[in-house]
Structure formats: C-alpha cells, structure tokens
Amino acid sequence: MKKLTLTSILASVVFLLGTASWGEDWPQWRGPHRDNKVVGFTVPKDWPKELTKKWQVSVGIGESSPVMLGSKIYAFGREGNDEVTTCVDAQTGKELWKDKYSADAVKGPAARFPGTRSTPAAGEGKICTLGVAGVVSCLDAATGKVVWRKDTKSKPGFYTSTSPIVADGKCIVYVGTLTAFDLSSGEAKWTWSGGGAPYGSPVLMTVAGTKQVVTPTQSNNLASVGLADGKLLWQVKLDGSGYFGNYSTPLVAGDKVFYSSGGGRGGKGGKGAKGGAGSTVALKIDKKDDGFAATELWKKPFTAAGYHTPLFKDDAIFGVSPARTFFCVDAKTGEELWKDKTPRGECGSILDAGAVLLSLTSDSKLVAFEPSKKEYKELAKYTVSSSETWSVPIVVGNRIYVRDKGGSLTLWTIE
C-alpha cells in the first residue's frame, strides 16, 4: 500500500475543496437538464453597482454558448476559415487546448451570423460539436484529441443551430435525420427521419420508465422518439410558420411538455410579416397500452421571441415576448400574469438561480429580477459586453461567464 505523506494529504484536500467549489457542471445547451436551472448561485445581500471583470479571452465568433465540466470551460467558435473548439481554465482563462478544422463559410441571408450557433455537449469524457454546415465532431474532453469527425454535409436553409445531446454512450444530433452516433466510434446507432432538421434543440424526458428524446422538426412538428432505439413514440403538429415555428427548445416538467412556436418577427401573438400566428401549447404525456399519447392541456396565442426559449419555474413560464419585453404566464392555464414594458434584445435567456432570475439578452445586458408571479421587479442590471450577447451564460457561485458574438469569453464576478 502506498504510504501517504502530509504533503500528499494536503494536496488531495486542496484539490477536493477546489473541485467542490465549482458547483454543478453546465455541460450542454441550457444546463444539465436543458432547463436553465442554476445550482449554487450566491445571491448577494446588496447588488453591486458594477460587476468585476476577472479575465477575457478570445474563443472565436459565434452565438454558441460555452459549457463547463469541473474547472474547465469549453467554447465553440469560428476563427478565419476554421471552426474551433477551445478549452480554458475556468479560474484563470488560460488556454489548455484547441482543436480546429477548415469549415464552409455562412453565405446568403444567414451571413449576418457568420460564426457557430450550436452549443457543444459534454459528457462521458467527450465533447461533441455541430458546425454550421453539418460537421459533427467528438473530442476527448481532457486532451482535445479528435475521437471521430463526420462531415454530414447536412444543414437547413439558414445553417445549423440545433445543439447535440450526450447520453447513454451516444451523441444525439439532428443532421438531416435525428441521429444517435456512438460516442466511441461515430457509428450511427439509429436514425429517425421526421421532417428535417429544426433550428431548436431536442431535450430528454422520462415517462413510465422510458427515456425519450423530444424534438421540434423543420416541418413544425413536436415529436418524441425512444432514446434506446429512435422509434417514434408520439407526435403533434405545431402552429406557426417558417423557421420561427421550430426555433425554440421544448420545456419539460415531469410528464408535461411546453412549446412556444413563433410566427415571425414581432407582432401580437407572434404574427409576423412572413407567416401566420404562432402559439404556446402545454401537453401531458401518458403511457398507453399501445405506446404513448400527448394530450393537449391548453393552447394560447402568445409566443416567446423567435430566438428565445422560455423558462419554467414554480408552475409559471417566464420569457421574452416578440415585442422584446419580459412576460410571465401561469403554466397551469396559460393565462398572462404580468408583462414588462421595457424593450430588451432580439434574443434572450432567463436562468433560474433560486431566489432570483438572471437574464442575459442580446443587447449585452445581464438583468436580475424576482421570480414573482405578481409583477416584474428588477433587482439589478449590468452591461457585460461591447458586442451582442446571444448565448446562455454559465453561472456558478459568484461567477458569471459570458460569451459574446464578437468572439470574447469573459469572467465576471459579483463582489
């Protein structure tokens, strides 16, 4: 048996304390369960006038959100002609490794967003990314070594933005078909052809012991397939039109699913110049003798902003409206509880940090407000970038990691 010295014991204690202090991982789009719920946020007694900038590094342009495993941050972006995955130390911002490959440029109407849009998925010792033109990569999380890479040459009209999932030894990503790649080999374990790749992302849910992948489709359906075999379990038609109809990510709460399908840019009820009105629908998923069924609980003519996925918390739904204002509705009935009047950015994310909600909108503002069902009550507001902020931040302890469209990853602290 190896003899333990005082030095080795102290080193182990320091390592464990340091690891524990980082809190829960943020390994994928919208966090561990794709619900934007933060664990371990420290709510200040008094909000400071300004946040403290600790460091800032370049990770390439794009809207992809950063992810976190332990004390490492992973970011996916574009540098010149390459798509790049960068791993940095979460405490210092020091670059630990970088992987890059030559990638097609974004052209046409989508060129307003020339960088990456899809958020990496980390898990089981791997990092999986989806490039704008359909390149799927699986990297070793510790070293950045390429485990496998596949150019699927599959992308929707405005290029990819859906984010992969890592689960049960698979990388699940919508590339033409919803595909479950084996994490170790890159072999396709199953595929499901359900109407084309959406812009929104899939989520996992479990009903009656069956693990399901719930996803929007380009044909504006909301569908569920088995995680194990990719077989269709249930499917419903969504309202809305165009790519805004499938841009959101489903909200899962137990056996219920909420989905907001937009009809275009701005307008009451999500009705835009290029299509019909969207809606938000609540579904209950039940096991039936011959499979599963999705029962509509309610449907309302309100929607979230086209590029925004709302937040479910305490039987309420908080979001950013097509008019770019915060709203809150009753998740049991779909009735509006309150609506703010201050315009925000074109895109926004809201995080559940326990006693407070934190929102990062694309106008570079981080806003803290109360999770009240009665009214909007702002607690603090900060400017966190000189460039637009379309990604979901990582929040842990008193640290907030913000990735902006211009290519910077910044650590801010609340002090």
C-alpha positions in Angstrom: 0.0 0.0 0.0 1.3 3.4 -0.9 2.4 5.5 2.1 0.5 8.8 2.4 2.6 11.8 3.3 1.3 15.0 4.9 2.1 16.8 1.6 0.0 14.4 -0.4 -2.9 14.5 2.0 -2.9 18.3 2.0 -2.7 18.3 -1.8 -5.7 16.0 -2.0 -7.7 18.2 0.4 -6.9 21.3 -1.7 -7.9 19.5 -4.9 -11.2 18.3 -3.4 -12.1 21.7 -2.0 -11.2 23.4 -5.2 -13.3 20.9 -7.2 -16.3 21.2 -4.9 -16.2 25.0 -5.0 -17.1 25.0 -8.7 -20.6 23.6 -8.1 -22.6 21.6 -10.6 -21.4 21.2 -14.2 -23.0 23.1 -17.1 -22.4 20.5 -19.8 -24.7 21.5 -22.6 -27.3 23.9 -24.0 -29.3 25.4 -21.1 -27.5 23.4 -18.5 -27.5 19.8 -17.1 -31.2 19.2 -17.8 -31.7 21.8 -20.6 -34.0 23.8 -18.3 -31.7 26.7 -17.4 -31.7 25.8 -13.7 -28.6 27.0 -11.8 -27.3 25.3 -8.7 -25.0 27.1 -6.2 -25.6 30.7 -7.2 -24.7 33.1 -4.4 -27.4 35.8 -4.1 -25.7 39.0 -2.8 -27.2 40.8 0.1 -26.6 44.0 -1.8 -26.2 44.1 -5.5 -23.0 46.0 -6.5 -23.1 48.9 -8.9 -20.9 47.1 -11.3 -19.6 43.6 -11.9 -15.9 42.9 -11.6 -14.1 41.7 -14.7 -11.6 38.9 -13.9 -10.4 37.9 -17.4 -11.3 37.9 -21.0 -10.1 35.6 -23.8 -10.8 35.1 -27.5 -12.7 31.9 -28.5 -13.9 32.8 -32.0 -17.1 34.5 -33.3 -20.5 32.9 -32.9 -23.6 32.5 -30.8 -22.7 29.1 -29.4 -23.0 29.0 -25.6 -20.0 27.9 -23.5 -20.2 24.8 -21.4 -18.4 23.7 -18.2 -17.1 20.4 -16.8 -15.3 20.7 -13.5 -12.9 23.5 -13.7 -12.8 23.7 -17.5 -14.7 25.8 -19.9 -15.3 24.7 -23.5 -16.3 27.2 -26.2 -17.0 26.6 -29.9 -16.5 29.4 -32.5 -15.1 30.5 -35.8 -11.6 31.9 -36.4 -11.0 32.8 -40.1 -11.8 29.8 -42.2 -11.8 27.4 -39.3 -14.3 26.2 -36.7 -12.5 26.0 -33.4 -13.2 24.3 -30.0 -11.2 26.0 -27.2 -10.7 24.6 -23.7 -9.7 27.1 -21.0 -9.1 27.0 -17.3 -12.3 28.4 -15.6 -10.3 30.2 -12.9 -7.6 31.9 -15.0 -8.9 31.8 -18.6 -5.6 30.1 -19.6 -5.9 28.1 -22.8 -5.5 24.4 -22.2 -6.0 23.0 -25.7 -7.6 23.9 -29.0 -9.0 21.9 -31.9 -9.7 23.3 -35.3 -10.8 22.2 -38.8 -11.5 24.1 -42.1 -15.2 24.8 -42.4 -17.5 26.2 -45.1 -18.4 29.9 -44.6 -22.0 31.0 -44.0 -23.4 32.7 -47.1 -26.6 34.4 -48.2 -29.2 35.8 -45.9 -27.8 33.9 -42.9 -24.4 35.6 -43.2 -25.5 38.1 -40.5 -24.4 35.3 -38.2 -21.1 34.0 -39.7 -20.0 32.2 -36.6 -21.1 29.0 -34.9 -24.6 28.7 -33.4 -24.8 25.2 -32.0 -23.7 24.7 -28.4 -21.3 21.8 -27.6 -22.5 18.9 -25.5 -20.0 17.5 -22.9 -20.3 14.2 -21.1 -18.7 10.7 -20.6 -15.3 12.2 -21.2 -16.2 13.6 -24.6 -17.1 17.0 -26.2 -19.4 16.9 -29.2 -20.0 19.9 -31.6 -22.1 20.6 -34.7 -20.6 23.0 -37.2 -22.7 25.5 -39.3 -22.6 23.3 -42.4 -23.1 19.9 -40.6 -19.7 18.8 -39.4 -20.1 16.6 -36.3 -17.1 16.3 -34.1 -16.3 14.2 -31.0 -13.3 15.2 -29.0 -11.6 13.9 -25.9 -12.5 16.4 -23.1 -9.2 16.1 -21.4 -6.8 16.5 -24.3 -8.8 17.8 -27.3 -7.8 14.8 -29.4 -10.3 14.0 -32.2 -12.1 10.8 -31.3 -14.1 11.0 -34.6 -15.3 13.6 -37.0 -18.0 13.3 -39.7 -18.9 15.8 -42.4 -22.6 15.1 -42.8 -23.0 17.9 -45.4 -26.4 18.4 -43.9 -27.8 21.8 -42.9 -31.2 23.6 -43.1 -31.6 26.7 -45.2 -30.2 29.1 -42.6 -27.5 26.7 -41.5 -27.4 24.7 -38.2 -28.3 26.0 -34.7 -29.7 22.9 -33.0 -27.4 21.6 -30.2 -26.4 17.9 -29.6 -27.1 15.8 -26.6 -24.7 13.3 -25.0 -26.5 10.5 -23.2 -26.1 6.7 -22.7 -23.0 6.4 -24.8 -24.5 8.4 -27.7 -24.2 11.8 -29.3 -27.7 12.7 -30.5 -27.9 15.4 -33.1 -30.3 16.4 -35.9 -28.4 16.3 -39.2 -31.0 15.7 -41.9 -32.3 12.9 -39.7 -32.2 12.8 -36.0 -29.1 10.6 -35.5 -27.6 8.8 -32.5 -23.9 8.4 -33.1 -21.9 6.0 -30.9 -19.6 8.2 -28.7 -16.7 5.9 -29.1 -16.8 5.0 -32.8 -19.0 7.6 -34.5 -21.2 4.7 -35.9 -24.8 5.7 -36.3 -26.7 3.5 -33.8 -30.1 4.7 -35.1 -31.7 7.4 -37.2 -35.2 8.9 -37.3 -36.5 10.8 -40.4 -39.1 13.2 -39.0 -39.4 16.2 -41.3 -36.0 17.7 -41.4 -33.5 19.4 -39.0 -35.0 22.1 -36.9 -33.3 25.2 -35.5 -34.4 24.4 -32.0 -32.8 21.7 -29.9 -34.0 18.3 -28.5 -34.4 17.5 -24.8 -34.6 14.4 -22.8 -37.6 13.3 -20.7 -38.6 10.0 -18.9 -42.2 8.8 -18.8 -43.2 5.5 -17.3 -39.6 4.4 -17.2 -39.0 5.1 -20.9 -36.3 7.6 -21.8 -37.4 9.9 -24.7 -35.8 12.4 -27.0 -38.3 15.3 -27.5 -37.6 17.5 -30.5 -39.1 20.0 -32.9 -38.8 19.3 -36.6 -38.4 21.6 -39.6 -41.9 20.6 -40.7 -43.1 22.2 -37.4 -44.0 19.1 -35.5 -43.1 18.3 -31.9 -42.1 14.6 -31.7 -40.7 12.1 -29.3 -38.5 9.0 -30.1 -37.0 6.4 -27.8 -33.5 7.2 -26.6 -32.6 3.5 -26.9 -33.8 2.8 -30.5 -35.0 6.0 -32.1 -38.6 4.7 -32.7 -41.4 7.3 -32.8 -43.4 7.4 -29.5 -45.7 10.4 -30.1 -46.0 13.5 -32.3 -48.1 16.6 -32.5 -48.5 19.4 -35.1 -47.3 22.9 -34.1 -48.7 26.3 -35.1 -46.6 28.9 -36.6 -44.7 29.1 -39.9 -41.2 29.5 -41.2 -38.1 28.8 -39.1 -39.5 30.6 -36.1 -42.0 27.8 -35.8 -39.3 25.3 -34.8 -36.6 27.6 -33.3 -37.5 27.1 -29.6 -36.4 24.2 -27.2 -39.1 22.2 -25.5 -39.7 22.8 -21.8 -40.1 19.5 -19.8 -41.6 19.4 -16.4 -42.2 15.9 -15.2 -44.7 14.4 -17.6 -45.6 17.7 -19.2 -44.1 19.5 -22.2 -44.5 23.2 -23.1 -43.5 24.5 -26.5 -43.7 28.0 -28.0 -43.8 28.2 -31.8 -43.5 31.6 -33.3 -45.0 33.1 -36.4 -42.3 35.6 -37.3 -40.5 38.7 -36.1 -42.6 40.8 -33.8 -46.3 41.4 -33.8 -49.0 40.4 -31.4 -49.2 36.7 -30.7 -46.0 36.1 -32.7 -47.7 37.0 -36.0 -45.0 38.2 -38.4 -44.9 39.6 -41.9 -43.8 36.2 -43.4 -46.3 33.8 -41.8 -49.2 33.1 -39.6 -49.6 33.4 -35.9 -47.8 31.0 -33.6 -48.9 29.8 -30.2 -47.7 28.2 -26.9 -49.0 24.7 -26.1 -49.0 22.6 -23.0 -49.0 18.8 -23.4 -49.3 15.9 -20.9 -47.5 12.7 -21.9 -49.1 9.4 -20.8 -48.2 5.8 -21.3 -50.9 3.9 -23.2 -51.3 0.2 -23.8 -50.0 0.5 -27.3 -47.5 3.3 -26.7 -47.6 6.9 -25.6 -50.0 9.8 -26.1 -49.7 13.6 -26.0 -52.8 15.2 -24.6 -53.3 19.0 -25.1 -53.9 20.8 -21.8 -54.1 24.3 -23.2 -53.0 26.3 -26.2 -52.7 30.1 -26.1 -51.9 32.7 -28.9 -48.9 34.1 -27.1 -45.4 33.2 -28.1 -41.8 33.8 -27.0 -39.5 35.8 -29.2 -38.3 33.9 -32.2 -34.8 33.2 -31.0 -35.8 32.7 -27.3 -36.7 29.6 -25.2 -38.7 30.5 -22.1 -38.1 29.2 -18.5 -40.4 27.0 -16.4 -40.3 27.7 -12.7 -42.8 27.1 -9.9 -45.8 26.5 -12.3 -45.0 29.7 -14.2 -43.4 30.4 -17.5 -41.1 33.4 -17.8 -39.9 34.6 -21.2 -39.1 37.3 -23.7 -42.0 38.3 -25.9 -41.9 39.1 -29.7 -42.1 42.7 -28.6 -38.8 42.0 -26.7 -40.3 42.5 -23.2 -40.3 40.1 -20.3 -43.5 38.2 -19.6 -44.9 35.7 -17.1 -47.8 33.3 -17.6 -49.5 30.6 -15.5 -48.2 27.2 -16.6 -51.4 25.5 -15.4 -53.7 27.7 -17.5 -51.6 29.7 -20.0 -53.1 32.9 -18.7 -50.9 36.0 -18.6 -49.8 37.0 -15.1 -47.8 40.1 -16.0 -45.9 41.8 -18.8 -43.0 44.3 -18.5 -42.8 47.3 -20.7 -39.0 47.7 -21.2 -37.7 46.5 -24.6 -34.8 44.1 -24.4 -32.6 42.4 -27.0 -33.8 40.4 -30.0 -32.7 37.2 -28.3 -32.6 36.4 -24.6 -32.1 33.7 -22.0 -33.6 33.5 -18.5 -32.0 31.4 -15.8 -33.5 30.1 -12.6 -30.9 30.9 -9.9 -33.2 30.0 -7.0 -34.3 33.2 -5.2 -33.6 35.3 -8.3 -33.9 35.1 -12.1 -31.0 36.1 -14.2 -31.4 37.1 -17.9 -28.8 37.8 -20.5 -30.3 39.4 -23.5 -28.7 40.2 -26.9 -28.4 43.9 -26.0 -25.5 42.9 -23.8 -27.4 43.4 -20.6 -27.4 41.0 -17.6 -30.6 41.6 -15.6 -31.5 40.2 -12.1 -35.2 40.2 -11.2 -37.5 38.5 -8.7 -39.3 35.2 -9.7 -42.6 36.7 -8.8 -46.0 35.7 -10.4 -47.5 39.1 -9.4 -45.2 41.7 -11.0 -41.9 42.4 -12.6 -39.4 43.7 -10.0 -35.9 44.4 -11.2 -33.0 44.0 -8.7 -30.0 44.9 -10.8 -28.8 45.4 -14.4 -25.3 45.4 -15.8 -23.6 45.8 -19.2 -21.4 42.8 -19.7 -20.1 43.2 -23.3 -19.5 45.7 -26.0 -20.7 43.1 -28.5 -24.1 41.4 -28.8 -24.7 38.5 -26.4 -26.8 35.8 -27.9 -25.6 32.8 -25.8 -26.6 31.4 -22.5 -24.2 32.4 -19.7 -22.7 30.0 -17.2 -23.5 31.0 -13.6 -21.8 29.3 -10.6 -21.1 30.7 -7.1 -20.5 34.4 -7.6 -19.0 33.9 -11.1 -20.8 34.6 -14.4 -19.2 33.5 -17.7 -20.4 35.5 -20.7 -19.7 34.6 -24.4 -20.4 37.4 -26.9 -21.0 37.4 -30.6 -17.7 39.2 -31.3 -15.6 36.2 -30.0 -14.8 37.0 -26.4 -15.4 34.8 -23.3 -15.4 36.9 -20.1 -15.5 36.0 -16.5 -17.4 38.5 -14.3 -17.8 38.2 -10.6 -20.3 39.7 -8.1 -18.3 41.3 -5.3 
